[in-house]
Amino acid sequence: MSEYLSEKEQWEQIRTWVRENGLWVVAGVALAAAGLQGWRWWQAHLDERGVRASAAYTRMIEALEKGDRTQAFVRLGELERDFPLRPTPTRGSCSPRASTSRARSSTRRRTSSRR
């Protein structure tokens, strides 16, 4: 067989390759496009959330500057409710106080079992 293929044979190889792999190429491109769109949506969501949090914080600071502590505490409560620093644990097991008390009790158990 010759090392060089005719133009017709080259086109036939290309057509065969496209028939075998075309669907996977299209699926890969579609998946990449969907992933990129999802990433852009998530970034826009985070930006919008940051703008809302900043506006809520500014309202709280303005209330403090006016001397209205009650309104400032209301705004602080809204900030804590709407923009928590971390997800709220369902059973409190993720709170620092709960993990500290577990660590202390396990330390007590270890030291009392050694005696």
HUCORLIN-V739742 format. One record per pair of residues at least 24 apart in sequence whose C-alpha atoms are under 10 Angstrom apart, sorted by sequence separation. I is the first residue (numbers start at 0). GAP is how many residues later the second one is. If there is no record, write none. Layout:
i = <I I>
gap = <GAP GAP>
//
This chain:
i = <54 52 53 52 55 51 52 55 52 51 52 51 48 49 48>
gap = <24 25 25 26 26 27 27 27 29 30 30 31 33 33 34>
//
